[in-house]
Amino acid sequence: MAEWDGQPEDEDDGYEQAYEEHRAGLYDQLMAYAEDHDLSDGFMADLVADLALSLRMIAYAAETEKPSIGGLRLDLDRYARELGESVREAKRHAAEFIAEAKSAREEEDEEGEEEGKEKPGEKDGPGSA
């Protein structure tokens, strides 16, 4: 992928820290946007994938001294390989991800049930005896 802020790749710790910080910030903003506009996670994934491809192409054109059609195609091939590696890594951790997702869903269900229970001394609602 394109280098972050021109930093050499041997500064992995700084890169990883900046990457995680910015990833978390963008994720929070995207999720807030999705919630504000009532967009599904799947729809957001499609939008972000489209934006990522566009940004990769823009980065190539902006950061390459003499951009070319062939060079862009090679860069897009590299990008496809990088995405493939990310997908393969996600597949390796699929069991852990699903276990965490199920656990989070169960916790949300339990919280929803607790909120739905009547508190002592409360009435059932308007018109209750």
N, C-alpha and C positions, 0 to 999 in steps of 0.2 A: 504494500500500500504506500501511498505518498508519505514522505517523511514529515514528521511533526516539527514545525517551526525550525527546520534546517538543522536539528540536533543530530549528531552522529549516533549511529545505532548502538555503539558501545555504552551509551549512557542509558541502559535499559531501565534502571530503577526510576530515574526521573521521567522517562517516557511512560512507563507503566503507571506511575502515580498520576501524571497529568492525564493519561488516557482514561483511567478509572474515574477521576474527578470530573472530567468533561462528559464522559459517558453517563454518569449518574445525573449530572445537571441537565443534559439534553433529554434523558429518559423522563425525568420529572416534568420537564416542560411539555414533552410530547404527550404524556399521560394526562396532564392537566388540560391540554388542548383537546384531546380525545374526549375527556369527560365533559368539558364545556360544550362540545358539539355533538355529544352522544354518538361517537364513532366506535365501532367494534375494534377489538384487538387485531383481528384478521385484516380489516380494512386499513388500519394504521400500518401493519406490516407491509402491505402492498405499497402504500404511499412512501414509506421510508426506504423500501428497496428501490423504488423508482428514483427517489431523490439521491440515494447513494450512487446509483449508476450515473446519473447526470453529473453529480459532483466529481466523480472519478474522471469523467471525460473532460470536465472543466479544468480539473487539476492538471491533467496531462497537457492540455493546450496552454495553460498559464505558466506551468513550471518547466516546460521543455523549451530549450533554446530554439530549436527548429522543428516544431511539431509537423507531423506528416500523417497521412492516412494509414500507411503501413505501421508507423510507430503507435498510433492510437489503437490499431487492431491488435498489435502485440501487447500493449498495456492492458487492453480489455481481456485478452487471453490470460494474462497474469492475474487479473482481478477475478476471473472465473475460477482459476485454480485456487486462489486464496479463499474464495467463498466456498468452494468444494471442501477445502480443508476444514473450514469452520463448521460446515454441515456434518462432516464425518465426526468431528470432535463432539458436536452436540448429540449425535446418535450414540456415541460411546457413553454419554452421561444421561441418556434418556430415562433409565430406571430411577436414578436419583432425582431427576427433575419431576417425574410423575409422582413419586412418593412425596416430595415437598409440596407439589400442587394439590394433591389429595389432602394432605395434612392441613394446608392453609384453607382449603374449601370446608373441611370439617370444622375448623375453628370458627370460620365465618358463620356456618350454619348454627353452631352452638351459641354464638353471640346473638344471632338473630332470634333464636328461640328464647334466650334469657330476656331480651328486650321486649318480646311479645308477651311475656308472662305478666299478670296483674300484680302490682305491688300492694302490700297490705294496706288497707284503709282506702284504696282507690275504688271508685265506682266504675261500672262497666261502660259508662258513657252517657250521652244525653238520653233522658227519659228513663234512666234506671231507677229502681225503687230504693 
